[in-house]
Amino acid sequence: MRVGGGPARLVVAAPSSGAGKTTVAIGLMAALRARGLEVSPHKVGPDYIDPGYHALATGRPGRNLDPVMVGEGLVAPLLLHGARGADVAVVEGVMGLYDGRAASDEGSTAHVARLLDAPVVLVVDAASQSRSVAALVQGFARFDARVRLGGVVLNRVGSDRHEALLREALDGVAPVLGVLRRDEAVVTPSRHLGLVPVAERAPDAVATVRRLGEVCARSLDLDALLALARSAPSLTATAWEPPSVERASRPRVAVAGGAAFTFSYAETTELLHAAGADVVVVDPMRDDRLPEGTAGLVLGGGFPEVYAAQLSANAGLRADVRRLAGIGGAISAECAGLLYLCEELDGLPMCGVLPAAGRMTELLTLGYRTTADGVTGHEFHRTVVEPRAGARAAYELDGVPEGFVQDGVHASYLHVHWAGRPKLAAAFVDRAARVLVAA
């Protein structure tokens, strides 16, 4: 890591989804780590699944950089926070390079690259083109002068002859920093719009990441990529720090984990620690009790519909969650957590904390949402909850009440990045502390 200037860094982007940027990003992280480098992994946008693979590849928490959720001013500070002690930061983009919120580039990979002053590596699916690749790359290089295209990785190249044609076309347009041949062995299983979470695939996920690292180590010019990353100028931002709160006693806060609850931001746990909580992990599929002394529970997102039977069968933990809600414990639930707190999910009993029922649908709900009181979050689910809101709603979205607030419970479909609203963690731990004192 370069003292005072921030880490060497680059952004892995693509012209569109499906070009192979996740393959290249994960493989590059793993290959650099295999060289003995400390690699800080990051993902543009609200995606929770790719960072799990990033963490496997690097041995460090995968972190999100999302200017829509946390604001432009926090993007560089969050990168610096996550990259402490790292030699290089690799940032995986989202969708196409310039695809952002609605018709703008807000929240796009290009937006984040500008905020980080980081060079971009464009991953191009070259399977069905040769000379046209030059027009494509040149268009992306010239579209926004504020975005520096440092080179290209060619994916799904068919043969030596195909590679030669592509390299000839790109001569003088952009450096070719790597060539990956067609290899179905490096494809990872997907669900909805992303990969299947790491927690659902172990140990297969470990083998996949190792394979990607080996492929990228021999297919990418790692020296050239490192030189490009080190060409990024110094950052003037200050690393983000979670606000610290001193407490006479630390209330115990359980955070749901395991295969059914894989969606969370690394900063959430850090904020809870800093706010004075004793944070422990609980797996609602395997642990039959909440940890002794639990005064707060954070239920993030995931795919509980896949594990509804196992979650329902764990009657002991469901009873503990009801008990915690009944004594006014602090419970924050998002999406999967909302479904878990319902009376039932697809006809199977859940915790029964909320007077509602959840079920799977064919409709995918996806996108950023801003509530009537200015909270910006993200929705990503194929379920519905009926009724949509309780007597007291968590939010108002487009004039319609959504979610549930009752006693110490706050439950909604909306995922919120707490780093953008750090007072949420402090208020949550305050509530848990009052429960601890009462107990």
Secondary structure by P-SEA (a helix, b strand, c coil): ccccccccbbbbbcccccccaaaaaaaaaaaaaaaccbbbbbbccccccaaaaaaaacccbbbbbbcccccccaaaaaaaaaaccccbbbbbbcccccccccccccccaaaaaaaacbbbbbbbcccccccaaaaaaaaaaaccccccccbbbbcccccaaaaaaaaaaaccccccccccccccccbbbbcccccccccccaaaaaaaaaaaaaaaaaccaaaaaaaaaaacccccccccccbbbbbcbbbbbbbbbccccccccaaaaaaaaaaccbbbbbcccccccccccccbbbbbbcccccaaaaaaaaaaaaaaaaaaaaaccbbbbcaaaaaaaccccccccccccccbbbbbcccccbbbbbcccccccccccccccccccccccccccccccbbbbccccccccccccccccaaaaaaaaaaaaaaaaac
